[in-house]
Amino acid sequence: PAHTLAHTDNSPMMSSILNRIPVIAVNARALNRCSSAATTSRASSSSSAPVNTPGLKPSRRAFSIMTGGFFAAGGRSDIAVARQAAGANPEIAKVLVDPKFPDAFPFGEQEMQRYDESSDFLFYSQPRFVQHIDDDAIGALTKYYAEVFPESGREDTALLDVCSSWISHYPKDYKAGRISGLGMNEEELGRNPILSDYAVRDLNEDPTLPYEDNTFDVVTNAVSVDYLTKPLEMMKEVNRVLKPGGLAVMSFSNRCFPTKAVSIWTATGDLDHIWIVGAYFHFAGGFEPPAAQDISPKPGKTDPMYVVYARKKA
């Protein structure tokens, strides 16, 4: 399958990233990868293309060259762990056990460039009432939310869905005092039945969140972290608006709009994406150490689904 993890050594590709080759070339290669995968993968209800194809994904050893060390084996107990499906990849959780983050944020302007640098408001001007991952992956994310969200029905609970759309994948009958959404298309947000309020904002132009400090118990971001060009600024804002002890959950698959995803994402694979999002949490500051989980419902048969999460320090 197009999303099967590959363990071949592809150091030359990672070396090209480290040497900061022109990002357009990196993204052009990513476009070819997405096109190849899209033509060979099974039919899907999602509108975006798989990023990775076998043989092109950098290995754990190759990516460790960039991160300054090897991923360590081991385990940890975390406060947002849900039950895993049989066959889930155990390597996913290990990535952030001993991530060996460098002293400084390792991604610069070039790593955050995209093949299509036109205004995101133009790209998202037309509403897309489609699902970007398949039904099984959506079900897995909804199940995860049900297991880690605060108890439904509490008026003192507030949730925020960042990069939201016409569907948030929250449990169907989940109730809270406030469920806010922030996204790019007002028509999509207006059709989201679970939102109590919403705001339209391009976080790549203005990464601030229009909410007071210490407002939300949970902040979610579903299959959109790969499009953020200012992820550190945005994650600092997520920390600011979370209540002390509040939970932030970033979820993603291996599908994207390749022309709008940042180059460091399209040039790397699933294990690397875990480390990248973990780095966003780590360098934003104010979070407990991030952790990751593979919640893929039917590994090798459906879209994969991963979560990286952390709580705001109390």
Secondary structure, DSSP 8 states (H G I E B T S, - for coil): -TT-------HHHHHHHHTT--HHHHHHHHHHHHHHHHHHS---SBSSEE---TT-S--HHHHHHHHTS---------TT-----TT--HHHHHTTTS----SS----TGGG--S--S-HHHHTSS---SBSS-HHHHHHHHHHHHHHS--TTEEEEEEEEEEE-S-----TT--EEEEEEEES-HHHHHT-TT-SEEEE--TTT----SS-TT-EEEEEEES-GGG-SSHHHHHHHHHHHEEEEEEEEEEE-SEE-TTTS-HHHHTS-HHHHHHHHHHHHHHH-SB---EEEE--SSTTTS---EEEEEEB--
